[in-house]
Amino acid sequence: MSLTQGLVNLIRSKPVTQDDLDAAAYFTLDAVANAIGGRSTEPGKKLLAWSKDNSGDAGRRALVMGGLTHILEVDDLHRASVVHPGCIVIPAAFALSKGDGTDFLTAVLHGFEATCRVGMAVGKEHYKIWHSTATCGPFGSAMAGAHLLGLSDEQAVDALGNAGTQSAGLWQFMDTGAMSKHLHAGRGAEAGVVAAQLAELGFTGPPEILEGAQGLFAGACPDPDPDAVLRDPDHRWQVHEASIKPWPSCRHTHPAIDAALELSVQIPNPNMIAGVGVETYQAAMDVCNRPDPQSVYEAKFSLHHTVAAALSDGRVDFDSFEADSRVRLSELRTKIMPAAEEPFVSAYPKDWGTMVEVVLQDATKLRASRQFCKGDPEAPLSLDDLRAKAKMLMALGGHKNPDHLIDATLNMAQQGAVPDLSLF
């Protein structure tokens, strides 16, 4: 039996409880709010302009919503797989849904499970070149589509095979802050939709797309962990292991932000700061070691900038990354020195931990550590927090009736219908 055959069996045999449906609804709300907020951005406007002539089919609709969902850098993340599942799976579910809320949320559970399990199997080295959301995401959008289209197990394996052969997405965009990352999410959503639709027509895919001699692991994963695809089959749904982000920046910066916010209340004036040490894990350094960000996007991927904002302002929000904030915080950034250190290096990706130490001018040392941070399963956002975040994002995107859409989205877990999204 191939890994994708085993994955289909594992997912389709897992029971679904009310708690699982509620969790899927929370993540759906977060994705919807992110997509609406993304409409207000420059890349969002470009995606919407393109979609006017290209939104007639499900795959294209999934592409646009997926791209919009990922733009603001405040969409969900699953730590162990280093994947943003919501921006891939949920747009695919909206594109193929027939309107039943329970069916929709079950598809979301299936999609998160597939994406995250493949993501946990690709290994740490994969992430250095490949954007895991883009490469592992198509498995999730295909699995969600397989449920919504009522595919047989054999057809679902075909869908996963053809989703996996479309697996792509490179980190090179980071050098210039190009918009490709949003395309990664969009194409990941679209790839799974197309793969599921073709499988419904009998279009076959390779069952050993993961472990085969010329499959994903062989081609793009120097240190894969194939057993992770099917490991702990009775573990709770992976949606419960995902995080909902409270701050609009790369998730690798969040434990440092959380720790720095704790310290900020102990610092009467940021001019009192002589130096700041940040101990973290290697992936955070690989992606977020940016001492002098020159754009909003670079600032969102900068440990230096996000820590400076948290220490100086006691908050991190969208304004924290604009040009005036980048200029204002430039001197403090020069005092921030991040480095990859134990125990955080070895604990990753299970734990995304960080320690921040602030040394004041009088030699006083202030220290705060995080093994996890706000928004993680261990410290989840409350429903009130989630609603407030959704309303803020929807207002940013110009949505006129956020309360109605929030209630309708959450009501899917109570057998409500899938809400109509007028995003395009």
N, C-alpha and C positions, 0 to 999 in steps of 0.2 A: 504494500500500500504506500503510495506517495505521501509526502508531507501535506500537500493540498487536499488530498482525499481525507487524510486524518483530520485536518483542520475543519473541513466541512462537517464531518461526523461529530467532532467535538462541539462545535458551535451549535449545531442543530439539535444536539441532545441536552443542552443546558436548559434547566427550567428558568422561567421568567417570573419574578415576583413583582408585587406592587412597588416595592422599594427600588427594584431595577428600572421599572417604567418611570418612576419619579426622577431618578437620576438621569435617565436619557432625556427627559423633558427639560431638566435644568440645563444640560449641555446644549440642547437644541435652542433654548432661549438665548444662551450666550452666543451661539453661532449666528442666529438671526440678528441679534443686536449688533454684532460686529459687522455683519454684511451691510446693514443699513448705515452704520457709522462710516463704513468704508466708501460710501457713495460721495462723501464730501471731499475726498482727497484727490490729488492730481492723478495718480494712477487709477483710482476708482472712476473718475470721470472719463478717462481714456477707455477703460473696459466697457463702460456703459455706452460710449459713443460707438465703439466697435460692435456692441451687441445689437444695435438698432437694425443691422442688416444680417445678423447671425444668431438670433435667439429663437429661431423657429423649431429647433429640435431639443430633445432632452439633454443631450451631451453638451451642447453649447450653453444651455441655461445653467447646467452644473458648473461649467467652466467659469462663467461670469460670477456666479454666487460664490464659488470657491475662492476666486481671486479677491473679491471684495471682503470676504470674511477674514483673510489673512493680512490685510494691508496695515491695520492699525497696531499690530503686534500686541494685542491684548486678548487674543483667542486662546483656547484651552491648550494644555500640553500634558502628555503622558511621560513621566520622568524615565521609567525603566527602558522605554523604547526610543526616547528623544524624538517623539513624533507629535505633531499637532493633528489629532484625528478629526476634530470637529469640522475643520475647513475643507476636508476631503469627503467625509462620510455624509454629513448632513446635507450639503448641496445635492449630492447624488440622490439621497432619499427624497428630497423635495422634487427633484426632476422626474422621478419615477413613481411617486406616490399616487395612489388612486383615491386618497381622501380619508382613509380610516386611521385614526390616531394611534390606536394600539398596534396596528400593523406597521405604521411608520416608526414608532419607538422601538419595536422589536428589531426592525431593520437597522436602526442606529446601534443597538446593542451588538448585533452581528457584525456590523462594519467596524466598530471600535475594536471588537475582539480580534478580528482578522488583522487589521492594521497594526495593533499593538503587539500581537504575538509575532508577526513577521519582524516588526521593528526590534523586538527583544532578541531576535535571532541573528541579525545582520552583523553584530559585533561592534566594538568601539572604533576600530580603524575605518570602517565604512563611512562614518560621520565626518571624517577629516576632509573628504573629497565630495561625498554625496550628501545631498540634503535629504535626510531620512523621511521627512514628511512627503516629499515628492516620490521617493523610490518605494516606500512601503505603503503609502496611501492608496494607490490603485487597488491593492488587495482588499482594502476596507470598502471602498466605493463599489467594487464588484460584488462583494459579499452582501452588502446592503441591497444592491440591485437584484441579486439572485433571490433574495427573500421576497421583495416586492413584486417581482415578475413571476413568482411561483416556480422557479426552475427546479428541476430534479437535482439530486446529488451529483449525477454525472454532468449535467449541464453547468452546475455551480463550479465544478472542478475545471471545466472548459473556460468558464468566465475568469477564474483566478489565473489560469495559465495565460490567457490573452491579456489580462491586466498586467501580469508580471512582466511580460515581454515588452510592455510600454513603460516600464519602470525607468525613470530618469530624473535628473535635477542636480545641478552642480553648484558648489559654493562660490564659483568665480565671480558672481555678481557683487560680492562684498567689496571687491577692490574699488569699485566706483559707485557703490550704492545704487546700482541699476535695479529696475523694477521686476527682474526675472523671478524673484522669490514669490511674488503674487501669482505669476504664471505657473509656478510649480504647484501651488494649491489648486488652481483652476484646472490644469491639465490632469492632475491626479484624480480629481473628481470626475472629469469627463472620461478619462481612460476606463474607469470602472463601469460607468454607465454604458459606454460603447461595447465593452467586453461582455457585459451581461445581456445587452440587447442582441448581440451577435450569437451568443450561446443559446439564446431562446430559439434562434433560427437553425441551430445545429452546427454552428461555426466552431470547430474544435480548437482546443488549446492544449499545450504540453502539460501533462500532470506533474512532471518533475521539474517545473519551472524554477523551484527553489534549490533543490539539492542536485540536480542533474549536472553532468560534466560540463555543460555549457549554459548552466542556469545562473540565477542571480548570485548565489553564494560564490560560485567559481569566478564569475566575472567582476564582481564589485565588492567582495567581502574578504579581506585578508585573514580575519579571525572570526569566522561565523560560529554561532552556537546553534546548530540545527535542532537540537533537542528542545530548545526553548519554544519552538512552534507549538508543541503538544504537551509541554511540561505542566504539571499541576492542573489537569483538566477540570477538577472540581473546585478550583479557586473561584471566588466570586467574579462576576463580569468585570472586565478591565475598565469599563467606564467608571467604576468606583475607585480606581487607582489613578485617575486623571485629575489634573489641577485646573481650576478656573482662575485666570490671572487678574490680580487687582491693579497692576501697574502696566502702562503701555510701553513696555520695552522687552527686549529679549529675555526669555525666562532664565537664562544663565545669570542675569544680573539680579534676580529677585531675592535670593537669600542675602546678598550683600545689601540691597536696599532695605530689607526688613531689619537687618542688624543695625544699619546706619540710622534708620529712623528711631530705633530705641535709644541710640546714643545722642541723637540731635537734641533731645529735651534736656540733656545734661551740659550742653554747650551754649552759654549765654550769647556768644558772638563768634561766628565762624572765623573771624580774624585771629582768634585765640589758637587756632589749629596750627601746629608746627609740622605735623606729618601724619599720614594715614597708611597703615598696612592692611592689605586685604589678602587673606589666605584662602585659596579656593582650589578647584580641581582643574585638570588640564583642559578639558573641553571648553570651560569658561574662558580660559586664557586663549585658546585657539580661535574662538569666535569673537571675544569681547575685549581683547587687549588693544584698546584704541585711545591713546592718551590725548589726542587732539582732534576730535571729530569735527568735520567740516559741513555736515548736513544733519537734518533731523534724523534721517535713517541711521547714519553712523553714530549719532549720539545715543540712539536706542540700543545700539550694540556696543556700548562703551561702559566698562566697569568704572573707569575714572569719572565719567560724567554723571552716571546714575548715582554713584556714591556721593559725589560732590553735591548734587541736587538734594539728596536726602539729608545730608548733614547740614547744609546751608539753609534750606527752606523748610525742612520738616515735612515734606510732601514730595511726591513724584506724580505728575499728571502730564497731559498733552503739552501744556505750556512749558514744561521743564526742558523741552528739546528744541524750542524755537531759537532763532538766531540771537535774540537779546539774552536769553538764558545761557547760551553757549559762550557768549562773550563775557557775561557777568561771572560765570563760574570758571573761566579759563585759568586764573591764578590758583584757585583751590585744586583744580585737576592736577596741576604739576606736583602737588604734595601727596598724591595718592599713588601707592606702589603695590599693584597686585602681583601675586605669584602663586604658582601651583605648589601646594604643600600637603603633606600628610596631616591628619588622616583623611582629608577630603579627596585626595587623588584616588586612593584605593576604594573608598566607599562609593564612588560614582560608577555606574549610573543609578544604582539602587537609591542612594542618597545624594542630593544636590546640596552639599553643605558649604558654609563659608564662615570665616571669622573676620571681623573688622576691629582693628585697634587704632584708636585716635590718641596721638600724643599732643598735649597742649603746650603752649609756650613756657609754662611753669614746670614742665616735665611730668605733669599728671598724665596717667595713662587710663584710658577708658576702653573697655573691651566688651564685645557682644558676639556670640556665636549662634549659628543656625544649622541644625541638621535638616530641617524643613522650614517652610515659610508660609505666610498667610496665603490662602487659596489652595494649598495642598490638601490631600485627603485627611491628613492629621490635624489641620487647622482650616477647615473649609469656610468659605464665605457663607454667611447666613442667607436665608431666603430674602430677607430685607436688603442685605448687601447686594445680592444678585439682581433684585428688582431695581435697585438704585443704579447699579452699573448699566443695566439694560436701558433704563430711561435716559441716562446720560448719553449713551451711544446713539440711541434712536433720535434724540434731540439734535445731536451733532449731524446726523444724516437727514434732518428735516422731516422726520416722521411726525404726523399731526396727532395721532391718537395712540401713544405708546401703551397706555394702560390696557386698552382693548386687546392689542396684539400680545402683550405679555400674558394676560389672562387666558387667551385662546391657546397660546403655545403650551402653557402649563396644564391646561385642561385636557390636553391629549392623553395624559396619564390617567384621566378619569373617563376614558372612552369618548372623549370629544373628537371632533373632526380636525383634520390637518388645516391650519389657517392658510388663507390665501396671501401670498406674499407679492405685493406690487413693487418689486424691486427694479423692474426693467421697463 
